[in-house]
Amino acid sequence: LRRSPLIVLLSLEIMLNAGNLALIAFSRQQGEGTGQVFAIAVMAVAAAEVVVGLGLIVAMSRRRLPLDVDTFTELRG
């Protein structure tokens, strides 16, 4: 298995997009716009998650830390 942090972020992003698709489909079925509002909120959270995640990955690669997800036990400053 490849346990790259980029693959983990990509997988999380795909799961959030699947949730958005379900929210929009349910909203469309019910004829209301509340699901679309929740989907926009989830997109904002996903964008913030990507920014923080990529920032951590860049900071770790600049310090030449191993980028194996299995070896991380805690965040160190």
N, CA, C and O atoms as a Tripos MOL2 file, in Angstrom:
@<TRIPOS>MOLECULE
protein
  308   307    77     0     0
PROTEIN
NO_CHARGES

@<TRIPOS>ATOM
      1 N           0.8230   -1.1900    0.0000 N.3       1 LEU1
      2 CA          0.0000    0.0000    0.0000 C.3       1 LEU1
      3 C           0.8610    1.2430    0.0000 C.2       1 LEU1
      4 O           1.8940    1.3060    0.6650 O.2       1 LEU1
      5 N           0.4190    2.2270   -0.7540 N.am      2 ARG2
      6 CA          1.0890    3.5300   -0.7140 C.3       2 ARG2
      7 C           0.3310    4.4270    0.2510 C.2       2 ARG2
      8 O          -0.8600    4.6800    0.0680 O.2       2 ARG2
      9 N           1.0040    4.8950    1.2530 N.am      3 ARG3
     10 CA          0.3630    5.7550    2.2580 C.3       3 ARG3
     11 C           0.9400    7.1610    2.1610 C.2       3 ARG3
     12 O           1.6160    7.6230    3.0800 O.2       3 ARG3
     13 N           0.6850    7.8190    1.0890 N.am      4 SER4
     14 CA          1.1590    9.1840    0.8900 C.3       4 SER4
     15 C           0.1300   10.1610    1.4590 C.2       4 SER4
     16 O          -1.0710    9.9150    1.3540 O.2       4 SER4
     17 N           0.5780   11.2560    2.0540 N.am      5 PRO5
     18 CA         -0.3790   12.2470    2.5550 C.3       5 PRO5
     19 C          -1.2150   12.8660    1.4370 C.2       5 PRO5
     20 O          -2.3680   13.2360    1.6600 O.2       5 PRO5
     21 N          -0.6490   12.9810    0.2480 N.am      6 LEU6
     22 CA         -1.4250   13.5200   -0.8620 C.3       6 LEU6
     23 C          -2.5670   12.5930   -1.2450 C.2       6 LEU6
     24 O          -3.6610   13.0550   -1.5680 O.2       6 LEU6
     25 N          -2.3200   11.2890   -1.2100 N.am      7 ILE7
     26 CA         -3.3680   10.3280   -1.5140 C.3       7 ILE7
     27 C          -4.4600   10.3750   -0.4460 C.2       7 ILE7
     28 O          -5.6440   10.2540   -0.7600 O.2       7 ILE7
     29 N          -4.0650   10.5480    0.8090 N.am      8 VAL8
     30 CA         -5.0410   10.6520    1.8960 C.3       8 VAL8
     31 C          -5.9030   11.8970    1.7120 C.2       8 VAL8
     32 O          -7.1200   11.8320    1.8790 O.2       8 VAL8
     33 N          -5.2830   13.0400    1.3650 N.am      9 LEU9
     34 CA         -6.0520   14.2570    1.1310 C.3       9 LEU9
     35 C          -6.9780   14.1130   -0.0690 C.2       9 LEU9
     36 O          -8.1170   14.5800   -0.0370 O.2       9 LEU9
     37 N          -6.4960   13.4740   -1.1210 N.am     10 LEU10
     38 CA         -7.3180   13.2660   -2.3010 C.3      10 LEU10
     39 C          -8.5210   12.3820   -1.9730 C.2      10 LEU10
     40 O          -9.6320   12.6470   -2.4320 O.2      10 LEU10
     41 N          -8.3030   11.3460   -1.1910 N.am     11 SER11
     42 CA         -9.4030   10.4620   -0.7970 C.3      11 SER11
     43 C         -10.4340   11.2040    0.0440 C.2      11 SER11
     44 O         -11.6380   11.0230   -0.1370 O.2      11 SER11
     45 N          -9.9640   12.0310    0.9530 N.am     12 LEU12
     46 CA        -10.8830   12.8160    1.7800 C.3      12 LEU12
     47 C         -11.6840   13.7870    0.9300 C.2      12 LEU12
     48 O         -12.8760   13.9860    1.1640 O.2      12 LEU12
     49 N         -11.0440   14.3840   -0.0420 N.am     13 GLU13
     50 CA        -11.7190   15.3170   -0.9320 C.3      13 GLU13
     51 C         -12.8000   14.6090   -1.7600 C.2      13 GLU13
     52 O         -13.8790   15.1610   -1.9780 O.2      13 GLU13
     53 N         -12.5120   13.4090   -2.2110 N.am     14 ILE14
     54 CA        -13.4980   12.6400   -2.9740 C.3      14 ILE14
     55 C         -14.6930   12.2770   -2.0980 C.2      14 ILE14
     56 O         -15.8320   12.3020   -2.5620 O.2      14 ILE14
     57 N         -14.4400   11.9400   -0.8340 N.am     15 MET15
     58 CA        -15.5480   11.6320    0.0720 C.3      15 MET15
     59 C         -16.4120   12.8630    0.3340 C.2      15 MET15
     60 O         -17.6360   12.7480    0.4020 O.2      15 MET15
     61 N         -15.8010   14.0320    0.4820 N.am     16 LEU16
     62 CA        -16.5770   15.2490    0.6900 C.3      16 LEU16
     63 C         -17.3990   15.5930   -0.5550 C.2      16 LEU16
     64 O         -18.5350   16.0530   -0.4410 O.2      16 LEU16
     65 N         -16.8320   15.3740   -1.7330 N.am     17 ASN17
     66 CA        -17.5800   15.6310   -2.9660 C.3      17 ASN17
     67 C         -18.7500   14.6640   -3.1150 C.2      17 ASN17
     68 O         -19.8020   15.0460   -3.6280 O.2      17 ASN17
     69 N         -18.5850   13.4290   -2.6790 N.am     18 ALA18
     70 CA        -19.6920   12.4740   -2.7160 C.3      18 ALA18
     71 C         -20.8100   12.9140   -1.7740 C.2      18 ALA18
     72 O         -21.9890   12.7950   -2.1090 O.2      18 ALA18
     73 N         -20.4510   13.4130   -0.6210 N.am     19 GLY19
     74 CA        -21.4460   13.9560    0.3020 C.3      19 GLY19
     75 C         -22.1770   15.1520   -0.2900 C.2      19 GLY19
     76 O         -23.3890   15.2890   -0.1210 O.2      19 GLY19
     77 N         -21.4430   16.0190   -0.9850 N.am     20 ASN20
     78 CA        -22.0660   17.1590   -1.6640 C.3      20 ASN20
     79 C         -23.0590   16.6930   -2.7170 C.2      20 ASN20
     80 O         -24.1570   17.2390   -2.8270 O.2      20 ASN20
     81 N         -22.6800   15.6990   -3.4780 N.am     21 LEU21
     82 CA        -23.5640   15.1820   -4.5170 C.3      21 LEU21
     83 C         -24.8460   14.6120   -3.9030 C.2      21 LEU21
     84 O         -25.9330   14.8110   -4.4450 O.2      21 LEU21
     85 N         -24.7240   13.9090   -2.7840 N.am     22 ALA22
     86 CA        -25.9010   13.3710   -2.1060 C.3      22 ALA22
     87 C         -26.7820   14.4930   -1.5650 C.2      22 ALA22
     88 O         -28.0070   14.4190   -1.6630 O.2      22 ALA22
     89 N         -26.1730   15.5280   -0.9970 N.am     23 LEU23
     90 CA        -26.9530   16.6580   -0.4860 C.3      23 LEU23
     91 C         -27.7160   17.3560   -1.6010 C.2      23 LEU23
     92 O         -28.8900   17.6880   -1.4400 O.2      23 LEU23
     93 N         -27.0630   17.5770   -2.7140 N.am     24 ILE24
     94 CA        -27.7130   18.2730   -3.8240 C.3      24 ILE24
     95 C         -28.8080   17.4110   -4.4400 C.2      24 ILE24
     96 O         -29.8660   17.9250   -4.8030 O.2      24 ILE24
     97 N         -28.5700   16.1040   -4.5640 N.am     25 ALA25
     98 CA        -29.5970   15.2150   -5.1190 C.3      25 ALA25
     99 C         -30.8230   15.1650   -4.2020 C.2      25 ALA25
    100 O         -31.9560   15.2040   -4.6810 O.2      25 ALA25
    101 N         -30.6030   15.0810   -2.9090 N.am     26 PHE26
    102 CA        -31.7250   15.0590   -1.9660 C.3      26 PHE26
    103 C         -32.4740   16.3870   -1.9920 C.2      26 PHE26
    104 O         -33.7030   16.4070   -1.9330 O.2      26 PHE26
    105 N         -31.7480   17.4840   -2.0790 N.am     27 SER27
    106 CA        -32.3710   18.8010   -2.1400 C.3      27 SER27
    107 C         -33.2010   18.9420   -3.4050 C.2      27 SER27
    108 O         -34.2900   19.5150   -3.3840 O.2      27 SER27
    109 N         -32.6870   18.4240   -4.4860 N.am     28 ARG28
    110 CA        -33.4100   18.5030   -5.7610 C.3      28 ARG28
    111 C         -34.6830   17.6500   -5.7240 C.2      28 ARG28
    112 O         -35.7160   18.0340   -6.2720 O.2      28 ARG28
    113 N         -34.5910   16.4920   -5.0700 N.am     29 GLN29
    114 CA        -35.7470   15.6100   -4.9700 C.3      29 GLN29
    115 C         -36.8490   16.2460   -4.1230 C.2      29 GLN29
    116 O         -38.0320   16.1330   -4.4470 O.2      29 GLN29
    117 N         -36.4590   16.9110   -3.0440 N.am     30 GLN30
    118 CA        -37.4360   17.5220   -2.1450 C.3      30 GLN30
    119 C         -37.9580   18.8650   -2.6550 C.2      30 GLN30
    120 O         -38.9810   19.3550   -2.1780 O.2      30 GLN30
    121 N         -37.2610   19.4550   -3.6180 N.am     31 GLY31
    122 CA        -37.7050   20.7330   -4.1550 C.3      31 GLY31
    123 C         -37.3480   21.9220   -3.2920 C.2      31 GLY31
    124 O         -37.9500   22.9860   -3.4310 O.2      31 GLY31
    125 N         -36.3920   21.7690   -2.4120 N.am     32 GLU32
    126 CA        -35.9540   22.8550   -1.5390 C.3      32 GLU32
    127 C         -34.4910   23.1700   -1.8220 C.2      32 GLU32
    128 O         -33.7970   22.3820   -2.4650 O.2      32 GLU32
    129 N         -34.0230   24.3150   -1.3450 N.am     33 GLY33
    130 CA        -32.6470   24.7200   -1.5950 C.3      33 GLY33
    131 C         -31.7240   24.5400   -0.4130 C.2      33 GLY33
    132 O         -30.5720   24.9700   -0.4600 O.2      33 GLY33
    133 N         -32.2080   23.9090    0.6550 N.am     34 THR34
    134 CA        -31.3760   23.8090    1.8570 C.3      34 THR34
    135 C         -30.1830   22.8830    1.6480 C.2      34 THR34
    136 O         -29.1120   23.1360    2.2000 O.2      34 THR34
    137 N         -30.3380   21.8380    0.8800 N.am     35 GLY35
    138 CA        -29.2200   20.9260    0.6190 C.3      35 GLY35
    139 C         -28.1110   21.6080   -0.1420 C.2      35 GLY35
    140 O         -26.9330   21.3240    0.0730 O.2      35 GLY35
    141 N         -28.4870   22.5150   -1.0390 N.am     36 GLN36
    142 CA        -27.4790   23.2440   -1.7990 C.3      36 GLN36
    143 C         -26.7040   24.2080   -0.9140 C.2      36 GLN36
    144 O         -25.5110   24.4260   -1.1220 O.2      36 GLN36
    145 N         -27.3780   24.7800    0.0660 N.am     37 VAL37
    146 CA        -26.6960   25.6700    1.0120 C.3      37 VAL37
    147 C         -25.6960   24.8730    1.8460 C.2      37 VAL37
    148 O         -24.5760   25.3290    2.0770 O.2      37 VAL37
    149 N         -26.0970   23.6820    2.3000 N.am     38 PHE38
    150 CA        -25.1800   22.8320    3.0490 C.3      38 PHE38
    151 C         -23.9990   22.4000    2.1740 C.2      38 PHE38
    152 O         -22.8690   22.3110    2.6550 O.2      38 PHE38
    153 N         -24.2580   22.1340    0.9000 N.am     39 ALA39
    154 CA        -23.1910   21.7270   -0.0100 C.3      39 ALA39
    155 C         -22.1590   22.8420   -0.1700 C.2      39 ALA39
    156 O         -20.9590   22.5720   -0.2320 O.2      39 ALA39
    157 N         -22.6120   24.0740   -0.2350 N.am     40 ILE40
    158 CA        -21.6760   25.2030   -0.3390 C.3      40 ILE40
    159 C         -20.8450   25.3180    0.9340 C.2      40 ILE40
    160 O         -19.6510   25.6120    0.8740 O.2      40 ILE40
    161 N         -21.4750   25.0860    2.0880 N.am     41 ALA41
    162 CA        -20.7310   25.1130    3.3530 C.3      41 ALA41
    163 C         -19.6870   23.9960    3.3910 C.2      41 ALA41
    164 O         -18.5720   24.2060    3.8700 O.2      41 ALA41
    165 N         -20.0400   22.8190    2.8920 N.am     42 VAL42
    166 CA        -19.0820   21.7060    2.8550 C.3      42 VAL42
    167 C         -17.9330   22.0310    1.9120 C.2      42 VAL42
    168 O         -16.7910   21.6650    2.1910 O.2      42 VAL42
    169 N         -18.2070   22.7090    0.8040 N.am     43 MET43
    170 CA        -17.1430   23.1110   -0.1240 C.3      43 MET43
    171 C         -16.1680   24.0800    0.5380 C.2      43 MET43
    172 O         -14.9620   24.0060    0.3060 O.2      43 MET43
    173 N         -16.6880   24.9840    1.3580 N.am     44 ALA44
    174 CA        -15.8180   25.9220    2.0650 C.3      44 ALA44
    175 C         -14.9280   25.1870    3.0560 C.2      44 ALA44
    176 O         -13.7400   25.4880    3.1710 O.2      44 ALA44
    177 N         -15.4960   24.2270    3.7700 N.am     45 VAL45
    178 CA        -14.7070   23.4330    4.7190 C.3      45 VAL45
    179 C         -13.6620   22.6040    3.9710 C.2      45 VAL45
    180 O         -12.5300   22.4760    4.4360 O.2      45 VAL45
    181 N         -14.0240   22.0460    2.8320 N.am     46 ALA46
    182 CA        -13.0910   21.2410    2.0390 C.3      46 ALA46
    183 C         -11.9420   22.0980    1.5210 C.2      46 ALA46
    184 O         -10.7950   21.6500    1.4960 O.2      46 ALA46
    185 N         -12.2420   23.3290    1.1080 N.am     47 ALA47
    186 CA        -11.1820   24.2150    0.6310 C.3      47 ALA47
    187 C         -10.2100   24.5580    1.7580 C.2      47 ALA47
    188 O          -8.9980   24.5930    1.5450 O.2      47 ALA47
    189 N         -10.7340   24.8070    2.9460 N.am     48 ALA48
    190 CA         -9.8670   25.1030    4.0860 C.3      48 ALA48
    191 C          -9.0350   23.8850    4.4650 C.2      48 ALA48
    192 O          -7.8670   24.0210    4.8320 O.2      48 ALA48
    193 N          -9.6250   22.7020    4.3790 N.am     49 GLU49
    194 CA         -8.8950   21.4660    4.6900 C.3      49 GLU49
    195 C          -7.7450   21.2420    3.7190 C.2      49 GLU49
    196 O          -6.6630   20.8130    4.1210 O.2      49 GLU49
    197 N          -7.9740   21.5320    2.4460 N.am     50 VAL50
    198 CA         -6.9160   21.3630    1.4420 C.3      50 VAL50
    199 C          -5.7800   22.3460    1.6930 C.2      50 VAL50
    200 O          -4.6100   21.9820    1.5760 O.2      50 VAL50
    201 N          -6.1080   23.5780    2.0330 N.am     51 VAL51
    202 CA         -5.0640   24.5830    2.2830 C.3      51 VAL51
    203 C          -4.2010   24.1770    3.4650 C.2      51 VAL51
    204 O          -2.9750   24.2430    3.3890 O.2      51 VAL51
    205 N          -4.8250   23.7590    4.5500 N.am     52 VAL52
    206 CA         -4.0700   23.3610    5.7420 C.3      52 VAL52
    207 C          -3.2740   22.0870    5.4670 C.2      52 VAL52
    208 O          -2.1060   21.9920    5.8460 O.2      52 VAL52
    209 N          -3.8940   21.1190    4.8170 N.am     53 GLY53
    210 CA         -3.2060   19.8620    4.5230 C.3      53 GLY53
    211 C          -2.0030   20.0370    3.6100 C.2      53 GLY53
    212 O          -0.9350   19.4820    3.8690 O.2      53 GLY53
    213 N          -2.1750   20.8060    2.5440 N.am     54 LEU54
    214 CA         -1.0450   21.0260    1.6320 C.3      54 LEU54
    215 C           0.0500   21.8480    2.3030 C.2      54 LEU54
    216 O           1.2350   21.6460    2.0360 O.2      54 LEU54
    217 N          -0.3470   22.7800    3.1780 N.am     55 GLY55
    218 CA          0.6600   23.5320    3.9260 C.3      55 GLY55
    219 C           1.4940   22.6300    4.8220 C.2      55 GLY55
    220 O           2.7120   22.7850    4.9090 O.2      55 GLY55
    221 N           0.8380   21.6890    5.4870 N.am     56 LEU56
    222 CA          1.5740   20.7280    6.3210 C.3      56 LEU56
    223 C           2.5020   19.8530    5.4820 C.2      56 LEU56
    224 O           3.6370   19.5900    5.8780 O.2      56 LEU56
    225 N           2.0260   19.4080    4.3380 N.am     57 ILE57
    226 CA          2.8530   18.5490    3.4810 C.3      57 ILE57
    227 C           4.0650   19.3040    2.9660 C.2      57 ILE57
    228 O           5.1660   18.7550    2.9300 O.2      57 ILE57
    229 N           3.8760   20.5620    2.5650 N.am     58 VAL58
    230 CA          5.0130   21.3640    2.0880 C.3      58 VAL58
    231 C           6.0020   21.6130    3.2160 C.2      58 VAL58
    232 O           7.2120   21.5240    3.0080 O.2      58 VAL58
    233 N           5.4980   21.9270    4.4200 N.am     59 ALA59
    234 CA          6.3970   22.1640    5.5580 C.3      59 ALA59
    235 C           7.1850   20.9080    5.9110 C.2      59 ALA59
    236 O           8.3660   20.9900    6.2500 O.2      59 ALA59
    237 N           6.5410   19.7470    5.8330 N.am     60 MET60
    238 CA          7.2440   18.4970    6.1500 C.3      60 MET60
    239 C           8.2780   18.1570    5.0820 C.2      60 MET60
    240 O           9.3590   17.6630    5.3990 O.2      60 MET60
    241 N           7.9550   18.4160    3.8390 N.am     61 SER61
    242 CA          8.9200   18.0890    2.7830 C.3      61 SER61
    243 C          10.1130   19.0390    2.8110 C.2      61 SER61
    244 O          11.2250   18.6420    2.4610 O.2      61 SER61
    245 N           9.8980   20.2890    3.2230 N.am     62 ARG62
    246 CA         11.0280   21.2270    3.3360 C.3      62 ARG62
    247 C          11.9780   20.8380    4.4680 C.2      62 ARG62
    248 O          13.1820   21.0780    4.3770 O.2      62 ARG62
    249 N          11.4490   20.2470    5.5190 N.am     63 ARG63
    250 CA         12.2930   19.7800    6.6280 C.3      63 ARG63
    251 C          12.8700   18.4030    6.3700 C.2      63 ARG63
    252 O          13.5950   17.8590    7.2020 O.2      63 ARG63
    253 N          12.5500   17.8480    5.2290 N.am     64 ARG64
    254 CA         13.0220   16.5280    4.8090 C.3      64 ARG64
    255 C          12.5680   15.4190    5.7720 C.2      64 ARG64
    256 O          13.3100   14.4770    6.0500 O.2      64 ARG64
    257 N          11.3430   15.5540    6.2670 N.am     65 LEU65
    258 CA         10.7520   14.5190    7.1030 C.3      65 LEU65
    259 C          10.1520   13.4500    6.1940 C.2      65 LEU65
    260 O           9.7090   13.7650    5.0900 O.2      65 LEU65
    261 N          10.1290   12.2160    6.6300 N.am     66 PRO66
    262 CA          9.5090   11.1830    5.7880 C.3      66 PRO66
    263 C           8.0050   11.4300    5.6490 C.2      66 PRO66
    264 O           7.3300   11.7600    6.6240 O.2      66 PRO66
    265 N           7.4950   11.2690    4.4490 N.am     67 LEU67
    266 CA          6.0910   11.5310    4.1840 C.3      67 LEU67
    267 C           5.2620   10.2560    4.2040 C.2      67 LEU67
    268 O           4.3650   10.0850    3.3790 O.2      67 LEU67
    269 N           5.5540    9.3660    5.1340 N.am     68 ASP68
    270 CA          4.8010    8.1320    5.2780 C.3      68 ASP68
    271 C           3.7680    8.3320    6.3770 C.2      68 ASP68
    272 O           4.1210    8.6530    7.5120 O.2      68 ASP68
    273 N           2.5060    8.1450    6.0500 N.am     69 VAL69
    274 CA          1.4230    8.4190    6.9830 C.3      69 VAL69
    275 C           1.4580    7.4660    8.1760 C.2      69 VAL69
    276 O           1.0710    7.8500    9.2790 O.2      69 VAL69
    277 N           1.9130    6.2380    7.9740 N.am     70 ASP70
    278 CA          1.9360    5.2650    9.0630 C.3      70 ASP70
    279 C           2.9260    5.6220   10.1610 C.2      70 ASP70
    280 O           2.7590    5.1850   11.3000 O.2      70 ASP70
    281 N           3.9580    6.4090    9.8460 N.am     71 THR71
    282 CA          4.9790    6.7190   10.8560 C.3      71 THR71
    283 C           4.5920    7.8930   11.7480 C.2      71 THR71
    284 O           5.2280    8.1080   12.7790 O.2      71 THR71
    285 N           3.5680    8.6560   11.3800 N.am     72 PHE72
    286 CA          3.1930    9.7960   12.1890 C.3      72 PHE72
    287 C           2.3670    9.3560   13.3790 C.2      72 PHE72
    288 O           1.3090    8.7470   13.2200 O.2      72 PHE72
    289 N           2.8480    9.6620   14.5660 N.am     73 THR73
    290 CA          2.0870    9.3400   15.7630 C.3      73 THR73
    291 C           1.5230   10.5870   16.4230 C.2      73 THR73
    292 O           0.4940   10.5210   17.0950 O.2      73 THR73
    293 N           2.1780   11.7080   16.2420 N.am     74 GLU74
    294 CA          1.6900   12.9620   16.8090 C.3      74 GLU74
    295 C           2.2820   14.1140   16.0180 C.2      74 GLU74
    296 O           3.2840   13.9510   15.3210 O.2      74 GLU74
    297 N           1.6660   15.2680   16.1270 N.am     75 LEU75
    298 CA          2.1880   16.4520   15.4600 C.3      75 LEU75
    299 C           3.2350   17.1000   16.3510 C.2      75 LEU75
    300 O           3.0130   17.3030   17.5440 O.2      75 LEU75
    301 N           4.3620   17.4180   15.7670 N.am     76 ARG76
    302 CA          5.4470   18.0590   16.5340 C.3      76 ARG76
    303 C           5.7550   19.3990   15.9200 C.2      76 ARG76
    304 O           5.7240   19.5580   14.7000 O.2      76 ARG76
    305 N           6.0570   20.3740   16.7740 N.am     77 GLY77
    306 CA          6.3260   21.7240   16.2820 C.3      77 GLY77
    307 C           7.7510   21.9510   15.9100 C.2      77 GLY77
    308 O           8.1100   23.0470   15.4810 O.2      77 GLY77
@<TRIPOS>BOND
     1     1     2 1
     2     2     3 1
     3     3     4 2
     4     3     5 am
     5     5     6 1
     6     6     7 1
     7     7     8 2
     8     7     9 am
     9     9    10 1
    10    10    11 1
    11    11    12 2
    12    11    13 am
    13    13    14 1
    14    14    15 1
    15    15    16 2
    16    15    17 am
    17    17    18 1
    18    18    19 1
    19    19    20 2
    20    19    21 am
    21    21    22 1
    22    22    23 1
    23    23    24 2
    24    23    25 am
    25    25    26 1
    26    26    27 1
    27    27    28 2
    28    27    29 am
    29    29    30 1
    30    30    31 1
    31    31    32 2
    32    31    33 am
    33    33    34 1
    34    34    35 1
    35    35    36 2
    36    35    37 am
    37    37    38 1
    38    38    39 1
    39    39    40 2
    40    39    41 am
    41    41    42 1
    42    42    43 1
    43    43    44 2
    44    43    45 am
    45    45    46 1
    46    46    47 1
    47    47    48 2
    48    47    49 am
    49    49    50 1
    50    50    51 1
    51    51    52 2
    52    51    53 am
    53    53    54 1
    54    54    55 1
    55    55    56 2
    56    55    57 am
    57    57    58 1
    58    58    59 1
    59    59    60 2
    60    59    61 am
    61    61    62 1
    62    62    63 1
    63    63    64 2
    64    63    65 am
    65    65    66 1
    66    66    67 1
    67    67    68 2
    68    67    69 am
    69    69    70 1
    70    70    71 1
    71    71    72 2
    72    71    73 am
    73    73    74 1
    74    74    75 1
    75    75    76 2
    76    75    77 am
    77    77    78 1
    78    78    79 1
    79    79    80 2
    80    79    81 am
    81    81    82 1
    82    82    83 1
    83    83    84 2
    84    83    85 am
    85    85    86 1
    86    86    87 1
    87    87    88 2
    88    87    89 am
    89    89    90 1
    90    90    91 1
    91    91    92 2
    92    91    93 am
    93    93    94 1
    94    94    95 1
    95    95    96 2
    96    95    97 am
    97    97    98 1
    98    98    99 1
    99    99   100 2
   100    99   101 am
   101   101   102 1
   102   102   103 1
   103   103   104 2
   104   103   105 am
   105   105   106 1
   106   106   107 1
   107   107   108 2
   108   107   109 am
   109   109   110 1
   110   110   111 1
   111   111   112 2
   112   111   113 am
   113   113   114 1
   114   114   115 1
   115   115   116 2
   116   115   117 am
   117   117   118 1
   118   118   119 1
   119   119   120 2
   120   119   121 am
   121   121   122 1
   122   122   123 1
   123   123   124 2
   124   123   125 am
   125   125   126 1
   126   126   127 1
   127   127   128 2
   128   127   129 am
   129   129   130 1
   130   130   131 1
   131   131   132 2
   132   131   133 am
   133   133   134 1
   134   134   135 1
   135   135   136 2
   136   135   137 am
   137   137   138 1
   138   138   139 1
   139   139   140 2
   140   139   141 am
   141   141   142 1
   142   142   143 1
   143   143   144 2
   144   143   145 am
   145   145   146 1
   146   146   147 1
   147   147   148 2
   148   147   149 am
   149   149   150 1
   150   150   151 1
   151   151   152 2
   152   151   153 am
   153   153   154 1
   154   154   155 1
   155   155   156 2
   156   155   157 am
   157   157   158 1
   158   158   159 1
   159   159   160 2
   160   159   161 am
   161   161   162 1
   162   162   163 1
   163   163   164 2
   164   163   165 am
   165   165   166 1
   166   166   167 1
   167   167   168 2
   168   167   169 am
   169   169   170 1
   170   170   171 1
   171   171   172 2
   172   171   173 am
   173   173   174 1
   174   174   175 1
   175   175   176 2
   176   175   177 am
   177   177   178 1
   178   178   179 1
   179   179   180 2
   180   179   181 am
   181   181   182 1
   182   182   183 1
   183   183   184 2
   184   183   185 am
   185   185   186 1
   186   186   187 1
   187   187   188 2
   188   187   189 am
   189   189   190 1
   190   190   191 1
   191   191   192 2
   192   191   193 am
   193   193   194 1
   194   194   195 1
   195   195   196 2
   196   195   197 am
   197   197   198 1
   198   198   199 1
   199   199   200 2
   200   199   201 am
   201   201   202 1
   202   202   203 1
   203   203   204 2
   204   203   205 am
   205   205   206 1
   206   206   207 1
   207   207   208 2
   208   207   209 am
   209   209   210 1
   210   210   211 1
   211   211   212 2
   212   211   213 am
   213   213   214 1
   214   214   215 1
   215   215   216 2
   216   215   217 am
   217   217   218 1
   218   218   219 1
   219   219   220 2
   220   219   221 am
   221   221   222 1
   222   222   223 1
   223   223   224 2
   224   223   225 am
   225   225   226 1
   226   226   227 1
   227   227   228 2
   228   227   229 am
   229   229   230 1
   230   230   231 1
   231   231   232 2
   232   231   233 am
   233   233   234 1
   234   234   235 1
   235   235   236 2
   236   235   237 am
   237   237   238 1
   238   238   239 1
   239   239   240 2
   240   239   241 am
   241   241   242 1
   242   242   243 1
   243   243   244 2
   244   243   245 am
   245   245   246 1
   246   246   247 1
   247   247   248 2
   248   247   249 am
   249   249   250 1
   250   250   251 1
   251   251   252 2
   252   251   253 am
   253   253   254 1
   254   254   255 1
   255   255   256 2
   256   255   257 am
   257   257   258 1
   258   258   259 1
   259   259   260 2
   260   259   261 am
   261   261   262 1
   262   262   263 1
   263   263   264 2
   264   263   265 am
   265   265   266 1
   266   266   267 1
   267   267   268 2
   268   267   269 am
   269   269   270 1
   270   270   271 1
   271   271   272 2
   272   271   273 am
   273   273   274 1
   274   274   275 1
   275   275   276 2
   276   275   277 am
   277   277   278 1
   278   278   279 1
   279   279   280 2
   280   279   281 am
   281   281   282 1
   282   282   283 1
   283   283   284 2
   284   283   285 am
   285   285   286 1
   286   286   287 1
   287   287   288 2
   288   287   289 am
   289   289   290 1
   290   290   291 1
   291   291   292 2
   292   291   293 am
   293   293   294 1
   294   294   295 1
   295   295   296 2
   296   295   297 am
   297   297   298 1
   298   298   299 1
   299   299   300 2
   300   299   301 am
   301   301   302 1
   302   302   303 1
   303   303   304 2
   304   303   305 am
   305   305   306 1
   306   306   307 1
   307   307   308 2
@<TRIPOS>SUBSTRUCTURE
     1 LEU1         2 RESIDUE 1 A LEU
     2 ARG2         6 RESIDUE 1 A ARG
     3 ARG3        10 RESIDUE 1 A ARG
     4 SER4        14 RESIDUE 1 A SER
     5 PRO5        18 RESIDUE 1 A PRO
     6 LEU6        22 RESIDUE 1 A LEU
     7 ILE7        26 RESIDUE 1 A ILE
     8 VAL8        30 RESIDUE 1 A VAL
     9 LEU9        34 RESIDUE 1 A LEU
    10 LEU10       38 RESIDUE 1 A LEU
    11 SER11       42 RESIDUE 1 A SER
    12 LEU12       46 RESIDUE 1 A LEU
    13 GLU13       50 RESIDUE 1 A GLU
    14 ILE14       54 RESIDUE 1 A ILE
    15 MET15       58 RESIDUE 1 A MET
    16 LEU16       62 RESIDUE 1 A LEU
    17 ASN17       66 RESIDUE 1 A ASN
    18 ALA18       70 RESIDUE 1 A ALA
    19 GLY19       74 RESIDUE 1 A GLY
    20 ASN20       78 RESIDUE 1 A ASN
    21 LEU21       82 RESIDUE 1 A LEU
    22 ALA22       86 RESIDUE 1 A ALA
    23 LEU23       90 RESIDUE 1 A LEU
    24 ILE24       94 RESIDUE 1 A ILE
    25 ALA25       98 RESIDUE 1 A ALA
    26 PHE26      102 RESIDUE 1 A PHE
    27 SER27      106 RESIDUE 1 A SER
    28 ARG28      110 RESIDUE 1 A ARG
    29 GLN29      114 RESIDUE 1 A GLN
    30 GLN30      118 RESIDUE 1 A GLN
    31 GLY31      122 RESIDUE 1 A GLY
    32 GLU32      126 RESIDUE 1 A GLU
    33 GLY33      130 RESIDUE 1 A GLY
    34 THR34      134 RESIDUE 1 A THR
    35 GLY35      138 RESIDUE 1 A GLY
    36 GLN36      142 RESIDUE 1 A GLN
    37 VAL37      146 RESIDUE 1 A VAL
    38 PHE38      150 RESIDUE 1 A PHE
    39 ALA39      154 RESIDUE 1 A ALA
    40 ILE40      158 RESIDUE 1 A ILE
    41 ALA41      162 RESIDUE 1 A ALA
    42 VAL42      166 RESIDUE 1 A VAL
    43 MET43      170 RESIDUE 1 A MET
    44 ALA44      174 RESIDUE 1 A ALA
    45 VAL45      178 RESIDUE 1 A VAL
    46 ALA46      182 RESIDUE 1 A ALA
    47 ALA47      186 RESIDUE 1 A ALA
    48 ALA48      190 RESIDUE 1 A ALA
    49 GLU49      194 RESIDUE 1 A GLU
    50 VAL50      198 RESIDUE 1 A VAL
    51 VAL51      202 RESIDUE 1 A VAL
    52 VAL52      206 RESIDUE 1 A VAL
    53 GLY53      210 RESIDUE 1 A GLY
    54 LEU54      214 RESIDUE 1 A LEU
    55 GLY55      218 RESIDUE 1 A GLY
    56 LEU56      222 RESIDUE 1 A LEU
    57 ILE57      226 RESIDUE 1 A ILE
    58 VAL58      230 RESIDUE 1 A VAL
    59 ALA59      234 RESIDUE 1 A ALA
    60 MET60      238 RESIDUE 1 A MET
    61 SER61      242 RESIDUE 1 A SER
    62 ARG62      246 RESIDUE 1 A ARG
    63 ARG63      250 RESIDUE 1 A ARG
    64 ARG64      254 RESIDUE 1 A ARG
    65 LEU65      258 RESIDUE 1 A LEU
    66 PRO66      262 RESIDUE 1 A PRO
    67 LEU67      266 RESIDUE 1 A LEU
    68 ASP68      270 RESIDUE 1 A ASP
    69 VAL69      274 RESIDUE 1 A VAL
    70 ASP70      278 RESIDUE 1 A ASP
    71 THR71      282 RESIDUE 1 A THR
    72 PHE72      286 RESIDUE 1 A PHE
    73 THR73      290 RESIDUE 1 A THR
    74 GLU74      294 RESIDUE 1 A GLU
    75 LEU75      298 RESIDUE 1 A LEU
    76 ARG76      302 RESIDUE 1 A ARG
    77 GLY77      306 RESIDUE 1 A GLY
